[in-house]
Amino acid sequence: MTAELIYVIPEIALLTLASIILVVDTFGSPDDRSFTVTLSQSSLLVVIGLLIYLMPDSTNYALGMSFVSDQMGAYLKIFICIFTLVVFFYSFEYLKEHELVKGEYFVLGLFAVLGMMVMVSAYSLLTIYLGLELLSLSLYAMVAMNRDSQQSAEAAMKYFVLGALASGMLLYGISMLYGISGAIDLGSLSAYIAQQENTGLLLAFGLVFVVVGIAFKLGAVPFHMWVPDVYQGSPTSVTLFISSAPKIAAFAMAIRLLVDGMAGLVNDWQGMLMILSVLSMAAGNIIAISQTNIKRMLAYSTIAHIGFLLLGIASGSYSGYAGSMFYVICYALMSMGAFGMIILLGRKGYEADTLDDFKGLATRSPWFAFMMLILMFSMAGVPPLVGFWAKWFVIKEVVAMGHIWLAAVAVLFSVIGAYYYLRLVKLMYFDKPDQMTALKASKGMRFVLSINGLALLILGFIPGALMTLCLSAFSV
Amino acid sequence: MEMNIPLLSLLIWTPVLGGIWVLYAGDRQENTVKYLSLSVSIITFLMSVGLYLQFDSTTHEMQFVEKAIWIESFNINYHLGVDGIALPLILLTTFTTILVILAAWEVIEHRISQYMAAFLVLTGLMNGVFMALDAMLFYFFWEAMLIPMFLIIGIWGGPNRVYATVKFFLYTFLGSVFMLVALLYLYSQSGSFNIIDLQMLPISLDVQKLIFIAFFLAFAVKIPMWPVHTWLPDAHVEAPTGGSVILAAIMLKMGGYGFIRFSLPIAPDASAALDEFMIVLSLIAIVYIGFVALAQQDMKKLIAYSSISHMGFVTLGFFIGFKIVANTDSADGAVMGIEGAMMQMISHGFISGALFLCVGVLYDRMHSRQINDYGGVVNTMPVFAAFMMLFAMANSGLPGTSGFVGEFLVILSSFQASFWIAFLAALTLILGAAYTLWMYKRVMFGDIANENVAELKDINSRETLILSLLAIVVLVFGVWPAPIFEIMHATIEHLFNHIIHPKLG
């Protein structure tokens, strides 16, 4: 039993560190939380170090088959930690500017990371649920953190109610699966399904509820209603967080449940995911066109990206999953950059969250206009940026599985999507600025944001290593 | 011969890096920016001349090949090479860039470093398109090119520039993504993105047709063919002079290059099956768009429509071959058709570029492109009028200019296919002369129309230099086109032999 614990060391370390920070924070001065932030970021670094040091070269199970340690999990956890590290960085800038700094923000963030890590490595239906709830509850609280803002309160309420509904769906599905198979760990569930000659009614129902739960959490159409409101209503730093690392965790949850747990039902869930995916790409891209609030626009763009992500999983091949993994990592990177830009443009008491705030940015700050240009073209999927390779990878796998028409639909919607990204470039480069206020952000913020943007360009030129990494995560 | 110098890579990355350098120099040092850009473009051109000097025109094989692993997991390579089809287009690209940079010298007043940088980066990417032997590398350059062009039209363009540039971007993007799906399908069948491998891959006729249509969407939009040409007049009218020149001289040629590099060799049987479709569309472009050009009031629009009409010749030349072989059992006429089409592309690059520069010269002085605002310009700008006369004549296909050679060869080979096709194609000689010379007459001749025209100053030495360079090229290739044919001949002969042999699988 204790020998198994070695696989869980990163999670245990994070839990311990987060608890310590929770205590330390109460002794800090209420005006200056930089110590808490540094501690939180250092703990993430420690966890990243542990994850790299303990990188598994084979698949191992721990804690009575409820926890799995494999390469995919380790890679995803590393990315989650790195992205959260950057998110904390952007967040601190934002919170300072808007006088919202609270130690709890970062502690909740760490617990959310813990939840994500549990989700990534969960190997039983209950562990998945446990991780998901830990993540969700932390996020609900973070959304509501700005308690004087009505919008935030509304967003938190919606997020909580719909999130609870989704959890309920998922749990209901899980109970059916458990009821019919008697297995709580994914391995036994998968073995049970393999023995069945045809999908029984109960099994099918269980699957449907699980897929609905996943779709809710990812924000796929028609379970996307919470996304725009939450993205718009939350403080930008929280939106930034929600749109990056948790997507990676949700991807991992989908892989664990559908591939590790219910690979035998691939023909059943494939079709469901395809429908969700096409609907998401259609609704996300088309509705985004009419938005004037950039956070809301990016919310719909997220929905469209989720459609692409699901497409890779729907292809039902290991390289397809690798494609989705590549997609979700690139997406998180792009999304972080885009929300980072909104934070950069904002200032005390003012959120730069309408499209007009980007007007004439090329004159105000050529460099950051260029960064935003990179982000937008990357999201639109234009080479030489990494967003192109992300779409390329997924479409390639869809074509390889023979779904040519699905690929054609996907590229068609990405052309429609290009329109609203172009509009933002147009505002920055072709229009005159309404205001000439200089950007106030700190040097550190500028530096990190520049790295974030340039990463998309560099990865666009050399995407090979990350692709190989994603493929190796799924090489069986 | 020093074959160790990666000449092709240098041709791509020198202008790109030069562009970044120019951007870094910034607007404050205007002169540095200008001379730096000019030097980069001249160095690039000289390298392409070096390429020409070392080129072996006796073989159809790819030359100067560079190959390095790019994305190992999917067998994607950084694979470059040139043959007789690519080389003339590369020379055209590097030559045109110098002119564009010179043309911007005093004209572009704001954000000059960004303007120059955009064109330099564009040059590198366009060279990449013509050199790529890996389909993904090709697509990478092909799409990346849209970003600088989008900015060029959008930032430095005319009043309706946003509409034009978004239309340009979305139109081309829409066409290209279907090509991407086709390429990915081919990869799923062959496991390779190497264009030569794809050309050898046997494919059944039904699949070939779908692939052909996917390629058609990409290339027909780019070249552009009727009825997907509507983005071009908008883009041309709104683009700054340099943008129009690059669009007309080079970007359109990429569509033609795509047909000859992808559509024909990868889906030859579908090309043969669908050749009438292509011929009909080409003839509509030649005749109908010729009439449309006749009705234009805006000089840039007129030249834009004239470009579409001329590009009709290119597609006609590419696809007429199947009928010729059916009629005569000999490939000579067909090879002549393709060579004529290639010649037409090169020559149109010079002539349309020159005409857009001429309109630019007038526009810089009068800030109007409307034919009605002019009249009697010859009285105040005699030297300019002489140059424009030459280019107008070349545009209408006067013997002795390069415009004649390509058209003549295509018409000649069309006769071997069918009298009526040749007849309709030959109408362009009349129509072309009509719209070009009528425009010339209304702008140049007659009494001085208004005070603004009376105050016009003739072209300065910079403008004279640009137009002289083009005039020399147009005349030289008009009387002595042999060097171009010599470069192309082996490649095109080999290409056509490949195309007429079925590769159904």
Interface residues (C-beta under 8 A of the other chain):
Chain A: P366 L373 F377 V382 P383 P384 F388 W392 I395 K396 V399 A400 I404 A407 A408 V411 L412 S414 V415 A418 Y419 L422 R423 V425 K426 Y429 F430 P463 G464 M467 T468 L471
Chain B: I69 W70 I71 E72 S73 F74 I76 Q114 M136 Y139 F140 F141 E143 A144 L146 I147 F150 L151 G154 I155 R161 V162 T165 V166 F169 L170 F173 L174 V177 F178 L180 V181 L184 Y185 Y187 S188
